[in-house]
């Protein structure tokens, strides 16, 4: 009797539009960051290393992309994050991404040769010594 009541309630919730609530494990308290790592040859990089940290630079984490270069980082609290990928002797510049609660953010990390990163850095940053 008790199990029949539970099944009935479950079916009623599902029929009344609760499917999304039951099927979506993503909490409104956190967000998801998904992406793909692309190499200099414009092809996905299998098992690339993805490094991410909060915008303040604290709590760095690493993970690997899958065999097709895809990655997913679930349950991130709302914050700004910095991401970088590396693989096959090349790496990507740091990318700043805003993750918001209840949202999924997609990003592409493009690996470039270190020489190109230095050129980008020089072109966008200047150093002014304090006197």
C-alpha positions as CSV (number, residue, x, y, z in Angstrom):
1,X,0.0,0.0,0.0
2,X,2.7,2.4,1.0
3,X,4.8,1.7,-2.2
4,X,1.7,2.1,-4.4
5,X,1.2,5.6,-2.9
6,X,4.8,6.5,-3.5
7,X,4.6,5.4,-7.1
8,X,1.3,7.3,-7.6
9,X,2.8,10.5,-6.2
10,X,5.9,10.1,-8.4
11,X,3.7,9.6,-11.5
12,X,1.6,12.6,-10.6
13,X,4.6,14.8,-10.2
14,X,6.0,13.6,-13.6
15,X,2.7,14.2,-15.3
16,X,2.3,17.7,-13.9
17,X,5.6,18.9,-15.4
18,X,8.0,17.8,-12.7
19,X,10.1,15.9,-15.2
20,X,12.7,18.6,-15.3
21,X,13.0,18.7,-11.5
22,X,13.4,15.0,-11.3
23,X,15.8,14.6,-14.2
24,X,18.0,17.5,-13.7
25,X,20.6,16.9,-10.9
26,X,22.0,20.4,-11.4
27,X,21.3,22.5,-8.4
28,X,20.3,26.1,-8.7
29,X,23.2,26.8,-6.3
30,X,25.8,25.8,-8.8
31,X,26.7,26.0,-12.5
32,X,28.4,23.8,-15.0
33,X,31.4,24.6,-17.3
34,X,31.7,22.5,-20.4
35,X,34.0,22.7,-23.3
36,X,36.4,21.3,-25.9
37,X,40.2,21.6,-26.3
38,X,41.3,22.3,-29.9
39,X,44.9,22.0,-31.1
40,X,46.8,24.3,-33.4
41,X,45.7,22.1,-36.3
42,X,42.0,22.9,-35.4
43,X,41.3,19.2,-34.3
44,X,40.2,18.2,-30.8
45,X,43.0,17.2,-28.5
46,X,42.4,13.8,-26.8
47,X,43.1,13.7,-23.0
48,X,44.3,17.3,-22.8
49,X,45.0,18.6,-19.3
50,X,42.5,21.3,-18.2
51,X,43.5,23.6,-15.3
52,X,40.9,25.8,-13.7
53,X,40.8,28.0,-10.6
54,X,38.7,30.7,-9.1
55,X,39.2,34.2,-10.4
56,X,41.3,35.1,-7.4
57,X,43.7,32.3,-8.2
58,X,42.9,30.2,-5.3
59,X,42.1,26.4,-5.3
60,X,43.6,25.3,-8.6
61,X,42.2,22.1,-10.0
62,X,43.2,19.9,-12.9
63,X,41.3,17.3,-15.0
64,X,41.6,15.6,-18.3
65,X,39.5,16.0,-21.4
66,X,38.0,12.8,-22.9
67,X,39.2,11.0,-26.0
68,X,37.4,13.6,-28.2
69,X,38.8,16.7,-26.3
70,X,35.6,17.4,-24.4
71,X,35.4,18.2,-20.7
72,X,32.7,19.0,-18.2
73,X,33.2,20.6,-14.7
74,X,29.9,20.3,-12.7
75,X,28.8,21.9,-9.4
76,X,30.8,25.1,-9.7
77,X,29.7,27.9,-7.4
78,X,28.9,31.2,-9.0
79,X,32.2,32.9,-9.6
80,X,34.7,34.0,-12.2
81,X,37.1,31.2,-13.2
82,X,40.3,31.1,-15.1
83,X,40.9,28.1,-17.4
84,X,43.9,26.9,-19.4
85,X,44.5,23.7,-21.3
86,X,47.7,21.9,-22.3
87,X,48.6,18.9,-24.4
88,X,51.1,17.7,-27.0
89,X,53.6,20.2,-25.9
90,X,51.4,23.2,-26.5
91,X,49.1,25.2,-24.2
92,X,46.3,27.7,-24.3
93,X,46.3,31.3,-22.9
94,X,44.3,31.7,-19.7
95,X,40.6,32.3,-20.4
96,X,38.4,34.2,-17.9
97,X,34.9,32.7,-17.7
98,X,31.9,33.7,-15.5
99,X,29.9,30.8,-14.2
100,X,26.4,31.5,-12.8
101,X,24.1,29.4,-10.7
102,X,21.7,27.1,-12.6
103,X,23.5,27.8,-15.9
104,X,25.8,25.8,-18.2
105,X,28.6,27.8,-19.8
106,X,30.4,26.3,-22.9
107,X,34.0,27.3,-23.8
108,X,36.6,26.4,-26.4
109,X,40.2,26.3,-25.3
110,X,42.5,26.6,-28.3
111,X,46.1,25.4,-27.9
112,X,48.8,27.5,-29.4
113,X,52.6,27.4,-29.4
114,X,54.2,29.1,-26.4
115,X,55.8,31.7,-28.7
116,X,52.4,32.9,-29.8
117,X,51.2,33.3,-26.1
118,X,54.3,35.5,-25.4
119,X,53.4,37.7,-28.4
120,X,49.8,38.0,-27.3
121,X,51.0,38.9,-23.7
122,X,53.4,41.5,-25.0
123,X,50.7,43.0,-27.2
124,X,48.2,43.4,-24.5
125,X,50.3,44.2,-21.4
126,X,52.7,46.9,-20.6
127,X,54.9,47.3,-17.6
128,X,55.3,50.7,-16.1
129,X,57.9,50.8,-13.2
130,X,56.9,52.9,-10.2
131,X,59.3,55.7,-9.3
